[in-house]
Amino acid sequence: MKDLYIIGAGGFGREVAWLVERINQVNPTWNIVGFLDDGRNQKEEINGYKVLGGCQYIENVEKESWVVCTIGNSKVRKNVVEKLGIYSSIRFATLIDPSVIMSETVEIGEGTIICAGTIATVNIKIGNFVTINLDCTIGHDDMLEDFVTVYPSVNISGNVRIGEQVEVGTGTQIIQGKTIGQESIIGAGAVVVKDIPA
């Protein structure tokens, strides 16, 4: 079993802990050591896992360990990952719920999280530290660049390109062939029918 630290003890952090438990039910892989969260009290226990301290806690970890960053905001997630990247003892886990349906032609970067109920079809490229939340569909030939956040129940048609640090709100639908420029925020329930500038 690989030691895993979950960065962020908020709602999504708790959901990712559950995702890890689901992975372990199918194939025992991860030992959740605990949460790291700068905004929580040390020694607090959440759903059976302790908050060990803030992100600086990782400085004291000597053996090789894995982390997963569960911060929803794309810009904040990028900042935290860049700070953690200086430690040679840590690696970034890619976590995919066992219920996810996807072809072998889907490419997935490090540190990415794909939650339950998602379907990713064919010839898709998903970058590093992307979060794809519950119940999303990702169509053929899509490209999601680094640090994209896709909230629950988003439908992305084929040949869509989503730039770095974009956040796609819950229930959004994106028609085929559109480009969403980097750092854009698509509001919940939107229907994207034209390109969105950076």
C-alpha angles and dihedrals in degrees: 000000000000119000110243129192118197113216107214126031097206128108096294091045089057090048090052090051087056090047089054090050089053091051090050092052089060100033119003102232113135137057107199103217092184147276127302113205129156091206100053134080114260113248092024110141120222121186090335097313126102127233099233097189139280127320090278087071088083089069088075096050107104104175122069110278138169130236134191121197113220099179108132099206107087097214094047090046090053092050093050094047092050091052092048092047092077092071113090093198095066134075129189117245123221109212125195121178113238091238094061113115115210141143127247089251093072113106116206127190129218122284093022123143123205115185134211122295097022123138122201114181124193142330094006126154117206115184134216122301094006118157118209109182131205125318102002130151122214118191134215120298095007121152122205111186127212121306096011115156118207112187124209125305098010118156116206115186124211128296095021121148118203116191129225118294095007116152117209112199127230115287096010120155121205118193122221125288099016128138123214112199123230121283093013119143117216111202123235115278094014122151108214110208100156138039115281118217123231 
